[in-house]
């Protein structure tokens, strides 16, 4: 009888230990939450609509900094800069105010020099650029188009990417 009790106890302890080892550790749970939160459906393009009265001046500015014209007509100009599509739409009633566009670039200081050269022509009165600002993990160059919309050219440190991949 004692042998039977020991066998039953041994069986329950074995089953409990097997179940215990099947449970994920705290690290595995945290990693699963991170993977689940970082997985999102991919998107193919970003399209931004800017309503303005002076779309010709604005399109000339974006062309000067490197945007490519996709199509244009009397009331609309479609540009592409990187993976972002910008639709400039002529409108008297509707105006886009205080728009911000952040572009991740490889060299924010080179963009500052490029923008400074574009603005030195004097063709874009209201457009301006601010010197790059060094922050702990990035360098940011801030610029304004002729309509007053803000463009951020952000260079993210390679060290940050290395640390993030190292933690995974």
Order of alpha helices (4+ residues) and beta strands (2+ residues): alpha-alpha-beta-alpha-beta-beta-beta-beta-alpha-beta-beta-beta-alpha
